[in-house]
Structures are given as structure tokens and as C-alpha cells.
């Protein structure tokens, strides 16, 4: 602008000089009078203008003239923005340099802040708040509540479980305190009577009152369950102990133990999903914790009761031992809780020194298998462990084998039958090595093999290994045992369609054994003779058997005679060609075996 006004004033001054000196008669050159002193030289003005370099300012000057106010304001804003941007850029660059130098410290500060926030949140979760009302209401079975079936197979974090358990204990104790205050403040004849009975009634009345209270609300009356257990453990009056034992057993079966599952310990619940299950509701969460803690305490009481029952099963009185055995059997039949421990107790009684108790244990195990047939494999495994104990007596082994050989099998249980046959022959070889062939054990083993053989798949191989031993044994043992050996040999040979002459010779010789008259297995022997003759294809040998059987009847009692005559009539029906040979004149011959 200054150059513009300077240039303009210069032009005006030159014009003024030119006009003042103007003469129409004089010649004008380049806007001035020729020959004048102040006149400009040729091209001087043009050079002056070019030296000013005004061309580059022409465009800017024109735009300023068109929009002077708006442009000035915009340029000022632009200048301010550019300055701010430059400052920000410098600041960012400086901050980036600082961050690069101090980045680890900044990260640790953030992580520590997050950790502190999490810690504060967890402390808030595990904080205990006292309530003025009960969280769980009375009535109904505790295991029917909606929260009781929530469990987790996955292992839970120990520290979390420990914190929740501490909180659950406080909640449960506070719940019990609220319940006691509520009960003490109740007014009425029934509540006063119940309090008086529980505190100062007779033993029977106290037990009845405690049962009523527990049945009404088991969660808030766990102390009475513990009181009953202490009465069972209490030394002194056996009558009191047995009464408390029966009461506690009935309480477990009817009210405390679930029917379809075992009790769970505290850590077997889904604590990793607890806040999600309760949807952030602390009342819902605390109800779960109280219920789970109650179940945990109840499981410990039941485990303690198992130990008490084990002690009673070794009592000096037979009545106490039988009562403990029966209680273990009833709990084993009705509830899955501690079934392993109860089964071990009942099986162990097979080795009791008193025959009465061992027989009772065998009968109870048979009753158990009738009620729960799927437990055959488990029971068989437990009895097998008893048989192979180092300190087991031979009498206990005999009772165990007698129980096993009475087990009812089916064709779907071939694996169990194979297992039993292997077990029987293991003890069979032991008896032969000890030369204990006159014992009852050998007869019991052969009985077991005979009962299990029809259902086994690998029985032929096992028996074939012992065929020679069986043929040797049946000639030196008593008649009952020899009948069992002959029955086993017949089963093996008949299944393979290879009944040998050796078998028929042994059976033919046994018909003249003096022990036949006094043995207790005459019906079994006649049945074996009938099956053997019916399967025999040699008619002459069948005729010899029939004649010898009729000879033997002359020395037997009427029951055997009737059975033998009926057997002969059935054989004649099965083999009509035998009748004509019996009508022939007697011919004396010997049968070649």
C-alpha cells in the first residue's frame, strides 16, 4: 500500500510539471517538453516501474479490494489456527518423546490401578451383611429347593472357594441365630411344649420332638441332627445307643438324604458362575451359599456316622453287631450316599468269627442283589478283595465263596461269569496243592463253577485245563463233591459234543458208591444220570446203566426208589428201542469203556 501511494504521488507530480511547462508551440517528447531540465529521459519511467516489482502485488491487491473485510478476518483466523497447530505438533512431539522414555512406568501405574479396582470389587463381593429376616423358609425337603441341584464337575479355584466358604459360614450362623430368635419369640402352647420336651423330656420324647423339628425344617435344625449322632456315639446304655441308632437311620432315609444323588462338598458347586446364576442379586447368592454350606456340614455328619457304625459292628454284643449290620444294609439299599463304605462293612461281616453274623451278612447281600441287580459286579469285586486279604481266615473264605456261588446270573452277564470261574479255579488249584480235598471249600467251588459255566464265554478253556485234575479228584472226595465234579465234566463235554467213555466209566462206578445212600444230593445225582443216558448214543451202554440203577434201588430208601423208577420210564420214552432189549433173556457181559 505504501508503494502504491508513493507511485501515485509521483505520477501526479510529473503530470503537474508537465502541464505547467506545456507550450503549444514546443515539441513534446515522452510526455515532457523537449530540452527541459526536469524532463525524464526516454524509457526512464518504464524502468522505474519495473524496478518497483509491483506485478506480484496486483492479484492480491485486487482480491483485497473485492472482499476486504472477509479476507482479512479469514487470514487472521488462518494465522491463529496455524500457530495453534504448530504448538500442538510441537507438544505432541515432545510428549511422544517423553512417553518413549517413560512408557514402562505408565503401564505399571495403569495395571496397579486396575488390580486395585478388582481387589476392591472382590472385597465388596465377599463382604458380609447382616439381615433382619430369614433367607430360607421352613417346610419341605431341603434337597427339593431349586438351588440344591446346582453343581460343577470342573475344579474350582481354591482361593475363591475358601473366601466363599468363610462368607457362607457367617451367613449360615447368622441365619441360625435369626431362626432361634424367631423360635424363642413365638408364643403358643405347641411351641412351649416343644421347647420343654426337647430340653427336659424323656429320651423317647426328646428323640420324637427332635425328629419333628428336623422334618419341619432340616436346614435350621442341623444341631439336633448332631445331637442324635452324639447319642449314638455316647458310651453307656446300649438301649439308648440302639434307640438313637434306629432314629438316626430313619431320619437319614426319610428326610435328610436325597434319593437319586450323593451329597456334595462345598467345593463341588459352580462358584465361577455364582454371580451370573444369581444375576447380581445378593439375596439369591446368599441363599445358595447357605444351602451349599448346610449340605457340606450334613455330608460330614454322615461320614462321621459311618465311622460310628463301623465301631458298633465290632461290638462285643451280638445284638449290637447285628443291628449295626442291618442299618448299614438298609442305608445301602435305599440311598446312594456312602454306599462304598456301607458295602465294605456288610461284606466284612462275611468273615465274622460268629457264624450267626456271617450267615446274616450273606443273606443281606443276597437281598441287596435282588433289589439292585446292577450291583452284582461291584459286590463281586468287593468280595474278591476280601478273599485275597493276607489275614483272612479259611472260614471267611468259605462263606464268601458260598455267597458267590449262589449269585443268580444271566446270559447278559458273561463277563461276570468268566470272572467268577477264574476266581473259583484259582482257589481250586490252591485246595489241590494243600491236599485239602475233603473240605467243604472244594464242593462250594465246584458248585460255583457249575452255576457260572452256562453263562461264561471262555469257560471251556478254563475247565479243560483242569479236566485231568477233576477226574482224579472225583474218585477220592466225598460223594457230594464227586457229584459236583461229574456235573461240571458233563457240562463241558456236552457243550462240545464230545462226551468221552472216560466220563461214563466214572459215572457208572459212582452208582455203586456207598456214600449214595447217605448223601444229601441224591436228586441231583439222579438228574445227572438221566441227562447222561439221554445224551448217550450207545444203546448197549444205556441198557447197562438202567440195569445197574435198578440193582442199586434194592438198597435205597423209598424216595430214591421212586425217583429211579420214574427215571427209567422217562428213558424208555426217549429211547423206544431200549424196551425190546430189556425184554430179551439176560445176557451177562461187561461194558468196554
PyMOL commands that set and color helices and strands:
alter all, ss='L'
color gray80, all
select helices_A, chain A and resi 2-20+44-52+55-66+68-125+142-144+158-185+189-200+203-216+219-233+238-256+266-268+271-277+282-312+318-334+339-351+355-371+373-387+394-404+411-433+440-453+459-464+467-473+479-495+501-510+514-516+522-535+539-555+558-574+577-583
alter helices_A, ss='H'
color red, helices_A
select strands_A, chain A and resi 28-29+32-33
alter strands_A, ss='S'
color yellow, strands_A
deselect
rebuild
show_as cartoon
